Amino acid sequence: MFDQPTNRRRFLYASGSTAFAIGIGSALPDCFAQAAESATSDGERILVVVQLSGGNDGLNTLIPYRDDAYRAARPTLAVPRSDVLTIDDDIGFHPSLRSIKDLLDGGQVAVVQGVGYENPNRSHFESMDIWHSCVRKDQRRTDGWIGRTLERFTSAEGGDVPALHLGGQQQPFALASQSIRVPTVKELDEFQIRGSDPAALRRLLGGSPSVAAVEASDDDLLGFLQSSTQNAISASRRVTEAAQGYQTEIDYPESQLGRQMRLVAQLINAGMKTRVYYLQLDGFDTHAQQDATHAILLRQWSDAVSALINDLTAQGHGDRVCVMTFSEFGRRVAENASAGTDHGAAGPMFLCGGGLHAGLIGTTPRLDDLQQGDLKHTVDFRSVYASVLKDWLGTDPDPVLAGHYDTLPLFAGA
């Protein structure tokens, strides 16, 4: 049935994600218990990735508020100078980013300016695929950059969960791996096996068409699903206990991202060995009437990230966790006729947490030197990845990124 190894790997990846998602019903899957039972807060560093899907308008996120060209290009959308949260004499944050500004003032935010890549692709799917795989379409791989990273510093043996995707969206390709299985979970209430009944989960998985179709023809896939089932049966008690015993004085925002961030804090504080958490916030494709929508989305992101950082700091984990935020591209410099912005190129990336060189990193893109109406990138996104891999997660970035990219001064001691 699967004559080509590549097809088998792709099917294993897709089926594995489905298997975990199917087995999740009403609190946290048992695929974490074996890891958690032996886990302690051993000081291993953790990466939380936040994907802003749709193409965040970086120019109204990190604002060159004194540049006349900014206001000329955006007569409707330019943020009034008096509303900008100033960082220095030229650059400031959107007013919705008050929580991020407070973190920056506390030395817990690094903003990398002008991040992108050569010959930018303005398709959501193609550009996101480049960010996820670190290569272009003609060099396409069957795994993502985080999946390759997981293979380098952890093993899938013994029930460990090296990474976790939170959200109802399709699992990002960045997590794809040839050997590591990453579960996708919507919310804490859906993290436990339905009815805590292992037999029910086995029946559920065993009756799925994908399993029946390959039971006799693909031992690898069957073994994958059986292994996933057993892992899924072994962890919901542990995480449920962690959730019940979790106490915090931090008020998380009442948003989906806020609830997911609170779950991340719960799992970290419970001693989980998970090294990477992946979250998504959709809605940034603001072609029309951008102003109000963008302000709401930025506030959701800012308040949720800030709550997580403040919570983890209070719990004693602040120096172990870095939150990295990116989007597949920025928006065009000039606003369109619908009071929105169209697909662009370069934009800022954000890293939040302890252990950072806080402040603005890199060169501010110039508004008088554009590329087809878009900001030119001054930092390749893979240099940010390389810095995170080498200086935060402690692994060689070159094999993961399929090439060498210079690191940036993002982390203290690097």
C-alpha positions in Angstrom: 0.0 0.0 0.0 2.8 2.4 0.9 5.5 1.6 -1.7 7.5 4.8 -1.1 9.1 5.5 2.3 8.2 9.1 1.9 4.5 8.4 1.5 4.7 6.1 4.6 6.3 8.8 6.7 3.8 11.4 5.6 0.9 9.0 6.4 2.5 8.1 9.7 2.8 11.7 10.6 -0.8 12.5 9.6 -2.3 9.4 11.2 -0.3 9.8 14.4 -1.6 13.3 14.8 -5.1 12.1 14.1 -4.7 9.2 16.6 -3.8 11.5 19.4 -6.6 13.9 18.5 -9.2 11.2 18.4 -8.1 9.8 21.7 -8.6 13.1 23.4 -11.9 13.7 24.9 -12.3 15.5 28.2 -9.1 16.3 30.1 -5.4 15.4 29.2 -4.3 12.2 27.3 -2.4 9.5 29.1 0.5 9.9 26.6 2.2 12.1 29.2 2.1 10.0 32.4 5.2 7.9 31.9 7.2 11.0 31.2 5.7 13.0 34.0 6.0 10.3 36.7 9.7 10.5 36.5 10.0 14.1 35.6 11.3 16.8 37.9 12.0 20.4 37.3 15.5 19.6 36.2 16.4 22.9 34.7 16.0 21.9 31.1 15.1 24.9 28.9 11.7 25.1 27.3 10.7 26.8 24.1 7.1 28.0 23.6 6.3 28.9 19.9 3.4 31.2 19.1 2.4 31.4 15.5 0.4 34.5 14.4 -1.3 33.1 11.4 -2.4 35.2 8.5 0.5 37.7 8.2 0.8 40.1 11.1 1.1 43.7 10.2 4.6 44.3 11.7 4.6 48.0 10.8 1.7 48.7 13.1 3.1 46.3 15.7 6.6 47.8 15.9 6.0 51.4 14.8 8.5 53.9 13.3 6.3 56.6 14.8 8.6 59.6 13.9 9.0 58.6 10.2 6.9 60.8 7.9 6.9 58.1 5.3 5.0 55.9 7.7 2.1 58.4 8.0 2.1 59.2 4.3 1.7 55.5 3.4 -1.0 55.0 6.0 -3.3 58.0 6.2 -6.0 55.9 7.8 -4.1 53.2 9.6 -1.1 55.0 11.0 -1.2 54.9 14.8 -1.3 58.4 16.3 2.0 59.4 17.7 0.5 60.1 21.1 -0.8 56.6 21.4 2.4 54.8 20.6 4.2 53.1 23.5 7.6 54.4 22.9 10.7 52.2 23.1 13.2 54.8 22.0 13.2 58.1 20.1 12.1 56.4 16.8 10.4 53.1 17.5 7.4 52.1 19.7 4.8 49.5 20.2 1.1 49.5 19.2 -1.0 50.7 22.2 -2.5 47.2 22.5 0.9 45.9 23.6 1.0 47.4 27.0 1.7 44.0 28.6 4.6 43.3 26.3 5.9 46.8 26.9 5.9 46.2 30.6 7.9 42.9 30.0 10.3 44.9 27.9 10.8 47.4 30.6 11.5 44.5 33.0 14.2 43.1 30.7 12.2 40.2 29.4 11.6 41.0 25.7 13.9 40.9 22.7 12.4 42.3 19.5 14.2 41.2 16.3 13.5 43.7 13.6 13.0 43.1 9.8 12.9 39.3 9.8 12.2 37.5 6.6 14.0 35.7 3.8 15.3 36.2 0.2 12.7 36.3 -2.6 9.7 36.4 -0.2 6.7 34.3 -1.1 3.4 36.1 -0.5 1.2 33.0 -0.4 0.1 32.1 3.1 0.7 28.4 2.5 4.0 28.6 0.7 5.5 31.2 3.0 4.4 29.3 6.2 5.8 26.1 4.7 9.2 27.9 4.3 9.1 29.0 7.9 8.2 25.5 9.0 10.6 23.5 6.9 13.4 26.1 6.4 13.6 25.2 2.7 11.7 26.2 -0.4 9.2 24.1 -2.3 11.8 22.6 -4.7 13.8 21.4 -1.7 10.8 20.1 0.2 11.4 17.8 3.1 9.1 15.4 4.9 9.9 16.9 8.3 9.9 20.3 10.0 12.6 22.2 11.8 11.2 21.5 15.3 10.6 17.8 14.4 14.3 17.5 13.4 15.3 19.3 16.6 13.3 16.8 18.7 15.2 13.9 17.1 18.5 15.4 18.2 17.9 15.9 21.9 15.3 13.4 22.9 14.0 9.9 22.2 10.4 8.9 21.6 11.0 5.8 23.7 9.4 5.3 27.1 6.3 7.5 26.7 8.1 10.9 26.8 6.3 13.7 25.2 9.0 16.0 23.8 6.6 18.5 22.3 3.0 19.4 22.4 0.7 21.3 20.0 -2.2 23.1 21.7 -5.2 24.2 19.6 -7.9 23.1 17.3 -6.0 23.9 14.1 -4.2 21.4 11.9 -0.8 20.5 13.5 1.9 22.7 12.1 4.3 21.1 9.7 7.2 22.4 11.8 6.5 19.6 14.2 6.6 16.8 11.6 9.2 14.2 12.3 10.2 10.8 11.0 10.4 9.2 14.4 8.9 11.6 17.1 5.2 11.7 17.7 3.7 15.0 18.8 0.1 15.1 20.2 -2.3 17.8 19.4 -4.7 18.9 22.2 -7.4 21.6 22.1 -7.9 22.5 25.8 -7.3 21.1 29.2 -10.9 19.9 29.4 -10.3 17.8 26.3 -7.0 16.4 27.5 -8.3 13.3 29.3 -9.4 10.1 27.6 -13.1 9.9 27.3 -14.4 8.5 30.6 -10.9 7.5 31.5 -11.7 4.2 29.8 -8.7 2.6 28.1 -10.9 0.0 26.4 -13.0 2.8 24.9 -9.9 4.4 23.5 -8.7 1.2 22.0 -12.1 0.6 20.4 -12.2 4.1 19.1 -8.7 3.9 17.5 -9.2 0.3 16.4 -12.4 1.2 14.5 -11.0 4.1 12.6 -10.8 3.6 8.8 -7.1 4.4 8.7 -6.3 1.5 11.1 -8.5 -1.0 9.3 -7.1 0.0 5.9 -3.5 -0.7 6.9 -3.8 -3.4 9.6 -2.8 -6.2 7.2 -0.6 -4.2 4.9 1.6 -1.9 7.0 3.1 -3.2 10.2 4.9 0.1 10.8 1.7 2.1 10.9 -0.1 -0.5 13.0 2.7 -0.5 15.5 2.7 3.3 15.5 -1.0 3.4 16.3 -0.8 0.7 19.0 2.1 2.5 20.6 0.3 5.8 20.4 -2.8 4.2 22.0 -0.8 2.8 24.9 0.9 6.1 25.5 -2.4 7.9 25.3 -3.8 5.5 27.9 -1.0 6.2 30.3 -1.0 10.0 31.0 -4.3 11.7 31.7 -4.3 10.9 35.4 -1.0 12.6 35.9 -2.0 15.8 34.1 -5.4 15.9 35.6 -3.7 15.8 39.0 -1.4 18.5 38.0 -4.3 20.7 36.9 -6.2 20.1 40.1 -3.2 21.0 42.3 -2.2 24.1 40.3 -2.4 27.4 42.1 -1.6 30.9 40.7 -2.2 34.5 41.5 -1.9 35.5 37.9 -5.1 36.5 36.1 -4.9 35.0 32.6 -7.1 36.6 29.9 -10.4 35.0 29.1 -9.3 34.1 25.6 -8.5 30.8 23.9 -4.8 31.8 23.8 -5.0 32.8 27.5 -6.4 29.4 28.5 -3.8 27.6 26.4 -1.0 29.7 28.1 -2.4 28.8 31.5 -2.3 25.1 30.5 1.4 25.5 29.5 2.2 27.0 32.9 0.4 24.1 34.6 2.3 21.5 32.7 5.7 23.2 33.2 5.0 23.7 36.9 4.0 20.0 37.2 7.4 19.0 36.1 6.6 17.7 32.6 9.6 17.0 30.4 8.1 18.6 27.4 10.6 20.8 25.7 8.5 22.6 23.1 5.0 23.9 23.2 3.4 25.2 20.0 0.4 27.5 20.0 -1.4 29.5 17.2 -3.4 32.7 17.1 -5.4 33.1 13.8 -7.0 36.1 12.2 -4.1 38.3 11.0 -5.0 38.4 7.3 -6.3 42.0 7.7 -7.2 43.0 4.1 -10.1 45.2 5.2 -11.0 47.3 8.2 -7.8 46.3 9.9 -7.6 48.8 12.8 -10.0 47.3 15.3 -9.3 43.6 14.4 -5.5 44.1 14.7 -5.8 45.9 18.0 -7.9 43.1 19.5 -5.5 40.3 18.2 -2.4 42.1 19.5 -4.0 42.6 22.9 -4.9 38.9 23.1 -1.4 37.9 22.2 0.3 40.5 24.5 -1.8 39.8 27.6 -1.6 36.0 27.2 2.2 35.9 26.8 2.7 38.4 29.6 0.5 36.3 31.9 2.5 33.2 31.1 5.9 34.9 31.7 4.7 36.5 34.9 3.2 33.2 36.2 6.3 31.2 35.4 8.6 33.8 37.0 6.5 33.6 40.2 6.6 29.8 40.1 10.4 29.9 39.7 10.6 28.8 36.1 11.1 32.3 34.5 14.7 31.6 33.4 13.8 28.3 31.9 11.2 29.4 29.3 11.5 31.4 26.2 8.4 32.4 24.2 9.1 32.9 20.5 6.5 34.6 18.3 6.5 34.8 14.5 4.2 35.3 11.5 4.6 34.0 7.9 5.1 37.5 6.5 4.3 41.1 7.3 2.0 43.4 5.4 2.6 45.9 2.6 3.8 49.4 3.7 0.9 51.3 2.0 -2.6 50.7 3.2 -5.2 49.6 0.6 -8.5 51.1 -0.4 -10.4 49.0 2.1 -8.6 50.4 5.2 -6.5 47.3 5.4 -3.2 46.0 4.3 -2.2 43.3 1.8 0.4 40.6 2.0 3.9 41.8 2.5 7.3 40.5 3.4 9.5 41.3 6.4 8.3 41.9 10.0 9.4 41.6 13.6 9.8 38.5 15.7 9.5 38.5 19.5 11.2 36.5 22.2 10.0 36.8 25.7 11.3 35.4 29.0 14.3 35.4 31.2 17.9 35.1 30.0 17.5 37.4 27.1 19.4 40.5 25.8 16.3 42.7 26.1 15.6 45.4 23.6 15.6 46.0 19.9 17.8 43.6 17.9 19.0 44.3 14.3 18.5 47.1 11.9 15.1 48.9 11.5 14.0 48.4 7.8 13.9 51.6 5.8 10.6 53.0 4.5 12.5 54.8 1.6 14.1 51.6 0.3 11.3 49.1 -0.4 11.1 45.9 -2.4 8.0 46.0 -4.6 6.2 48.0 -1.9 7.4 45.8 1.0 9.9 46.1 3.7 13.3 44.5 2.9 14.3 41.9 5.4 17.5 42.7 7.4 17.6 39.3 9.3 17.0 35.9 7.9 14.5 34.0 10.1 16.8 31.0 10.2 19.3 33.1 12.1 16.8 33.5 14.8 16.1 29.8 14.8 19.9 29.1 14.9 20.2 31.4 17.9 17.4 29.6 19.7 18.7 26.1 18.8 22.3 26.8 19.8 22.1 29.3 22.6 18.8 28.3 24.2 18.1 24.6 23.4 21.8 23.7 23.2 22.0 21.8 20.0 23.9 22.3 16.7 21.6 24.3 14.4 23.3 23.5 11.1 21.9 20.0 10.6 18.4 21.2 11.6 18.4 24.2 9.3 20.1 22.4 6.4 22.8 25.0 6.3 24.7 27.5 8.3 23.2 30.8 9.6 24.9 33.3 11.8 23.4 33.5 15.3 22.3 36.8 16.9 23.0 38.3 20.3 19.6 37.2 21.8 20.5 35.4 24.9 22.6 36.4 27.9 25.9 34.5 27.9 25.8 33.8 24.2 
